[in-house]
Every structure is written in structure tokens, then in C-alpha cells.
Amino acid sequence: MALPAYPLREVLEVKEKRVEKQEKIVIEKRTIFEREEKKLKEAEAARDKVLQHRKAKLQQLRKELDSGTTSPKVVQMKYYLEIVKEKLLGEEKKVAAQKNQMELAKKRTRSCQRGAETP
């Protein structure tokens, strides 16, 4: 009794299509991850800029205090430093949120790659 022919060619085509589809998904997830990483670097740069500004203003305040300046000017500088501090906290929150987004994209990329490895 002869066995029916097994459709190897069709099975191979289906497997190839699955691999191609999974490769496209992995590439898409990597692109998303790289975009999120770029956004993180931009957010960190903005935060660092505000941090440097705050340090410069603190140095300026110390210099003014050492020179014995008037109290209204010192009060004004301290008030401005509080504003800069709040802006710095806002930038740090943005960086933290972007780090979370990047980690999420990284996890998705890894899970997608694992899915591509196991048929």
C-alpha cells in the first residue's frame, strides 16, 4: 500500500512566510526601541542642561553672598533657584518616564525575538 505524498513544498512555504513575518516584526520592534532610546538621550540632554544652569546659578548666588550683596537681590536669586529646581524636577520626571518607555520597548523587542526563535 502506497502512502500519499506529504506536501513538503507547501509546508516549507508556510514556514518561510512565518519566518519573514516574524523578521519584519523584530525589525519594527527594534526600530521602536531605537526611537525610544533616542528620545531618552534627548530628555537626558535637556535635563543635564537645566542641571548645569542650576549649578551655575548656585555658584553665582554663592559669589554674590561672598561679595556682601543686598538682601533683596539674594532673595530674588533664591526665588529663581527654586523655579530652576522645579524645572529640574520636571525634567527628571520626563527622563524617568522615557526610561520606562525604553525598557518597555526593550522587553517587547526581546519577547518578539524569543518568539521568532521558537516556531
C-alpha angles and dihedrals in degrees: 000000000000120000118230115257113265111232097239094158093055092046090051092050091051091049092048091051090051091050092048091049092049092047090054090050092050091050090049092050091048090052090051090048092050090049091051090047090053091050089051092053090049091050091049090050091052090048092049090050091054090045092053090048090052092049091050091051091048089052090049091050092051090049091050091048091051092051091052100243125180120283097240090060091048091050090050091050092048090050090051090050089055090054091050090048091054090049090050091052089051091051091048090053089052090051092049092049091049091049088055091050091049092049090049091051090047092053091048091050092050094047090048091051091049088050090053092052095053112056 
